[in-house]
Amino acid sequence: MSGGVGLPAPKALLKSFSVEDVDEVVKSKLPEGARITSTNAHGASFWTQTARLDVVLSDGTETALLKMTLAKACSKEVTLSRASQEAKLNTRIEYESARLLHSFSPNGLPKPVAFGTYASDPDSHFYLCAFIDMALRIPDPAKFCAVLAEMHQNSIGHSPEGKYGFHVSTYQGNMPQNNSWTDTWEEYYIRGLKDFIKQEQAVHGRSDELEELLVPFFEKVVPRLLRPLEWGERKIKPCLLHGDIWYGNIAERTGADKPIMFDPAAFWAHNECGLKSFLLIASFWVDRKSS
């Protein structure tokens, strides 16, 4: 993220490479008859290596794709095998999320093309999408919210059997999210929050005070707030959320002043669920307006 947001910028992780260096599996994912004419390391990312592939289609049309390769970040706690498995899952999450979101908001996200694993390195995985030149800055709030609202509105009524969840497990940051289908928003919300609390306790240990508070919270507070939303004839209509809206995953199209989103971790939920992550973005909008 470049100037003005006041937070660390992502780093460029990929060095220059040639057309010959493009893996055969990546080439096989291109449209039939397409060929790569040039390659360039492009931009920067918090968690991937990114490159632009210039492509000529079989009819002579020139286009460009963005290739993201997940780096094999390993440590004493994370083995190469586990890192590779997580990277492979993340490329599928990116593709499946973007595929559905793009169908409801064609201008809101780059069109996904494919995902896969390198033939030359089975521990490295990639995601391909349409290349969009971006100015990495916080977009205009009114324009961004309009795109987001359109995406939510267009997706209403398309959740499988009106359920909450997603057909792929996703992540909130580095925390796995259980997206198994549920019939009610209350059920999905409680299960997800309990899962996050368990993961937090696994890292920082249990708290007797928190344990005492959680019992009435889950048995009384949440049901009293959420259950009436689906009483009687009342019905929440799940919409498809981006799932990871923050300053690092939104930008503007270069020269167009139009917002764009990327790196989704989608799931079907109450439309207001995704607003919690707006707090950080909103602070930038407020600062910009007051400056």
C-alpha positions as CSV (number, residue, x, y, z in Angstrom):
1,M,0.0,0.0,0.0
2,S,1.5,3.3,-1.0
3,G,1.5,6.8,0.3
4,G,-0.9,8.3,2.8
5,V,-2.3,5.3,4.7
6,G,0.2,5.6,7.5
7,L,0.8,1.8,7.7
8,P,3.6,-0.4,6.4
9,A,3.7,-1.0,2.7
10,P,4.0,-4.5,1.2
11,K,7.3,-5.6,-0.3
12,A,8.1,-6.7,-3.8
13,L,9.1,-10.4,-3.4
14,L,9.7,-11.5,-7.0
15,K,12.8,-10.9,-9.1
16,S,12.8,-10.6,-12.9
17,F,12.1,-13.7,-14.9
18,S,11.6,-14.7,-18.6
19,V,8.9,-16.3,-20.6
20,E,10.8,-19.5,-20.5
21,D,10.7,-19.5,-16.7
22,V,6.9,-19.7,-16.7
23,D,5.8,-23.1,-15.4
24,E,4.2,-25.5,-17.9
25,V,1.1,-25.8,-15.7
26,V,0.6,-22.0,-15.7
27,K,0.8,-22.1,-19.5
28,S,-1.7,-24.9,-19.7
29,K,-4.3,-22.7,-17.9
30,L,-4.2,-20.0,-20.6
31,P,-7.0,-19.9,-23.2
32,E,-6.5,-22.3,-26.1
33,G,-4.1,-20.9,-28.6
34,A,-2.9,-18.1,-26.3
35,R,0.8,-17.4,-25.9
36,I,2.9,-15.4,-23.4
37,T,4.9,-12.6,-25.1
38,S,6.5,-11.0,-22.0
39,T,6.8,-11.3,-18.3
40,N,7.5,-8.8,-15.6
41,A,7.7,-8.8,-11.8
42,H,4.9,-6.4,-10.9
43,G,3.8,-4.6,-7.7
44,A,4.2,-5.8,-4.2
45,S,2.2,-8.1,-1.9
46,F,2.0,-8.9,1.8
47,W,1.9,-12.6,1.2
48,T,2.6,-13.6,-2.4
49,Q,5.0,-13.0,-5.3
50,T,3.3,-11.2,-8.1
51,A,4.0,-10.9,-11.8
52,R,2.4,-9.6,-15.0
53,L,2.1,-11.9,-18.0
54,D,1.4,-10.2,-21.3
55,V,-0.6,-12.6,-23.5
56,V,-1.7,-12.7,-27.1
57,L,-4.9,-14.7,-27.7
58,S,-5.6,-16.9,-30.6
59,D,-7.5,-14.2,-32.4
60,G,-4.6,-11.7,-32.0
61,T,-6.2,-9.8,-29.1
62,E,-3.6,-8.6,-26.6
63,T,-4.4,-8.9,-22.9
64,A,-2.6,-9.3,-19.6
65,L,-2.8,-11.6,-16.6
66,L,-1.7,-11.3,-13.0
67,K,0.1,-14.3,-11.6
68,M,0.4,-14.7,-7.8
69,T,2.7,-17.4,-6.4
70,L,2.4,-18.2,-2.7
71,A,5.8,-18.1,-1.0
72,K,6.8,-21.1,1.0
73,A,7.1,-19.4,4.4
74,C,8.4,-22.0,6.8
75,S,9.7,-21.8,10.4
76,K,10.5,-24.1,13.3
77,E,6.7,-24.3,14.0
78,V,5.6,-24.6,10.4
79,T,7.0,-27.5,8.3
80,L,7.5,-27.2,4.5
81,S,4.7,-29.8,4.1
82,R,2.2,-27.8,6.2
83,A,3.2,-24.5,4.5
84,S,2.7,-26.1,1.1
85,Q,-0.7,-27.4,2.1
86,E,-1.8,-24.0,3.4
87,A,-0.5,-22.3,0.2
88,K,-2.4,-24.8,-2.0
89,L,-5.6,-24.2,0.0
90,N,-5.2,-20.4,-0.2
91,T,-5.0,-20.4,-4.0
92,R,-8.2,-22.4,-4.1
93,I,-9.9,-20.1,-1.6
94,E,-8.8,-17.1,-3.7
95,Y,-10.2,-18.6,-6.9
96,E,-13.4,-20.0,-5.5
97,S,-14.2,-16.7,-3.7
98,A,-13.3,-14.5,-6.6
99,R,-15.2,-16.7,-9.1
100,L,-18.5,-16.2,-7.2
101,L,-17.9,-12.6,-6.2
102,H,-17.0,-11.6,-9.7
103,S,-20.2,-13.2,-11.0
104,F,-22.2,-10.7,-8.9
105,S,-19.8,-7.7,-9.3
106,P,-17.9,-7.9,-12.6
107,N,-16.4,-4.5,-12.0
108,G,-15.6,-5.0,-8.3
109,L,-12.9,-7.7,-8.6
110,P,-10.4,-8.9,-11.3
111,K,-11.8,-11.8,-13.2
112,P,-10.3,-15.1,-12.0
113,V,-8.8,-17.4,-14.5
114,A,-7.3,-20.4,-12.8
115,F,-5.3,-21.8,-9.9
116,G,-2.9,-24.8,-9.6
117,T,0.4,-26.3,-8.6
118,Y,3.7,-25.9,-10.4
119,A,5.0,-28.9,-12.2
120,S,8.6,-27.7,-11.6
121,D,8.0,-27.3,-7.8
122,P,5.1,-29.3,-6.2
123,D,5.4,-27.1,-3.1
124,S,4.6,-23.9,-4.9
125,H,1.1,-22.9,-6.0
126,F,-0.3,-20.1,-8.1
127,Y,-3.4,-18.1,-8.8
128,L,-4.2,-16.4,-12.2
129,C,-6.5,-13.5,-12.8
130,A,-7.1,-10.6,-15.2
131,F,-4.4,-7.9,-14.8
132,I,-5.8,-4.6,-13.6
133,D,-3.4,-1.6,-13.2
134,M,-4.1,-0.3,-9.7
135,A,-3.2,2.8,-7.7
136,L,-2.7,1.3,-4.2
137,R,-4.6,3.9,-2.2
138,I,-7.9,4.0,-0.3
139,P,-10.7,4.6,-2.8
140,D,-13.4,7.2,-2.5
141,P,-15.8,6.0,0.3
142,A,-19.0,6.6,-1.6
143,K,-17.8,4.8,-4.7
144,F,-16.4,1.9,-2.8
145,C,-19.5,1.4,-0.7
146,A,-21.7,1.6,-3.8
147,V,-19.7,-1.3,-5.4
148,L,-19.9,-3.3,-2.2
149,A,-23.6,-2.7,-1.8
150,E,-24.2,-3.7,-5.4
151,M,-22.3,-7.0,-4.9
152,H,-24.3,-7.8,-1.7
153,Q,-27.6,-6.9,-3.3
154,N,-26.9,-8.9,-6.5
155,S,-26.0,-12.0,-4.5
156,I,-29.1,-12.1,-2.3
157,G,-31.2,-15.2,-3.1
158,H,-28.3,-17.2,-4.6
159,S,-27.0,-18.9,-1.4
160,P,-27.5,-22.7,-1.8
161,E,-30.8,-23.4,-0.2
162,G,-30.7,-20.1,1.7
163,K,-27.9,-21.4,4.0
164,Y,-25.0,-19.7,5.7
165,G,-21.4,-20.7,5.1
166,F,-19.3,-21.5,2.0
167,H,-18.3,-24.6,0.1
168,V,-14.6,-24.1,0.9
169,S,-13.0,-23.5,4.3
170,T,-11.4,-20.0,4.4
171,Y,-9.2,-18.0,6.8
172,Q,-9.6,-14.8,8.9
173,G,-6.0,-13.7,8.8
174,N,-4.1,-16.9,9.8
175,M,-7.1,-18.4,11.6
176,P,-9.1,-21.1,9.8
177,Q,-12.8,-20.4,9.5
178,N,-15.3,-23.3,9.6
179,N,-17.7,-22.6,6.8
180,S,-19.9,-25.7,7.0
181,W,-23.4,-24.9,6.1
182,T,-26.0,-23.8,8.7
183,D,-29.7,-23.1,8.5
184,T,-29.6,-19.9,10.7
185,W,-27.4,-16.9,11.1
186,E,-27.4,-17.5,14.9
187,E,-26.0,-21.0,14.5
188,Y,-23.3,-19.8,12.1
189,Y,-22.3,-16.8,14.2
190,I,-22.0,-18.8,17.5
191,R,-20.0,-21.6,15.9
192,G,-17.6,-19.2,14.2
193,L,-17.0,-17.2,17.4
194,K,-16.5,-20.3,19.5
195,D,-14.0,-21.6,17.0
196,F,-12.0,-18.3,17.1
197,I,-12.0,-18.4,20.9
198,K,-10.7,-21.9,21.0
199,Q,-7.8,-20.9,18.6
200,E,-7.1,-17.8,20.8
201,Q,-7.0,-20.0,23.9
202,A,-4.7,-22.5,22.2
203,V,-2.1,-19.7,21.8
204,H,-2.6,-17.6,25.0
205,G,-4.2,-20.1,27.4
206,R,-7.6,-20.1,29.1
207,S,-9.0,-17.4,31.3
208,D,-11.4,-18.2,34.2
209,E,-12.9,-14.7,33.9
210,L,-13.6,-15.1,30.2
211,E,-15.0,-18.6,30.7
212,E,-17.5,-17.3,33.2
213,L,-18.6,-14.5,30.9
214,L,-18.9,-16.7,27.8
215,V,-21.7,-18.9,29.3
216,P,-24.3,-16.2,29.5
217,F,-23.0,-14.5,26.4
218,F,-23.7,-17.6,24.2
219,E,-26.8,-18.8,26.1
220,K,-28.5,-15.4,26.5
221,V,-26.9,-12.4,24.8
222,V,-26.5,-13.8,21.3
223,P,-29.9,-15.6,21.1
224,R,-31.7,-12.4,22.3
225,L,-30.0,-10.3,19.7
226,L,-30.0,-12.6,16.7
227,R,-32.8,-15.1,17.1
228,P,-35.6,-12.4,16.7
229,L,-34.2,-11.6,13.3
230,E,-35.5,-15.0,12.1
231,W,-38.7,-15.4,14.1
232,G,-42.0,-16.1,12.5
233,E,-42.1,-14.7,9.0
234,R,-38.9,-12.7,9.5
235,K,-36.1,-14.1,7.4
236,I,-32.5,-13.0,6.8
237,K,-31.5,-13.4,3.2
238,P,-27.8,-14.4,3.2
239,C,-25.5,-12.4,0.8
240,L,-22.0,-13.2,-0.4
241,L,-19.4,-11.2,1.5
242,H,-15.8,-10.5,0.4
243,G,-14.7,-11.7,3.8
244,D,-11.5,-9.8,4.2
245,I,-12.1,-6.1,3.5
246,W,-9.2,-4.0,4.9
247,Y,-6.9,-1.3,3.6
248,G,-4.5,-3.9,2.0
249,N,-7.2,-5.5,-0.1
250,I,-8.8,-2.5,-1.8
251,A,-7.5,0.0,-4.3
252,E,-8.4,2.2,-7.3
253,R,-8.1,1.4,-10.9
254,T,-5.3,3.6,-12.3
255,G,-6.6,6.6,-14.1
256,A,-10.2,5.6,-13.6
257,D,-10.9,6.6,-10.0
258,K,-13.0,3.4,-9.6
259,P,-12.6,1.1,-6.6
260,I,-11.4,-2.5,-6.9
261,M,-11.2,-5.3,-4.4
262,F,-9.0,-8.4,-4.3
263,D,-7.8,-11.3,-2.1
264,P,-11.3,-12.4,-0.9
265,A,-12.2,-15.1,1.6
266,A,-15.9,-15.3,0.8
267,F,-18.8,-16.7,2.7
268,W,-22.6,-16.3,2.8
269,A,-23.7,-14.3,5.8
270,H,-25.7,-11.4,7.2
271,N,-24.7,-8.4,5.0
272,E,-23.6,-6.3,8.1
273,C,-21.2,-9.0,9.2
274,G,-18.4,-7.6,7.0
275,L,-18.7,-4.1,8.3
276,K,-16.6,-4.8,11.4
277,S,-13.4,-4.6,9.2
278,F,-14.5,-1.1,8.0
279,L,-13.3,0.4,11.3
280,L,-9.7,0.7,10.1
281,I,-10.6,1.9,6.6
282,A,-13.1,4.4,8.0
283,S,-10.4,6.0,10.1
284,F,-8.5,6.8,6.9
285,W,-11.6,8.2,5.3
286,V,-12.2,10.5,8.3
287,D,-8.5,11.6,8.4
288,R,-8.6,12.4,4.6
289,K,-11.8,14.4,4.9
290,S,-10.5,16.4,7.9
291,S,-7.1,17.1,6.3
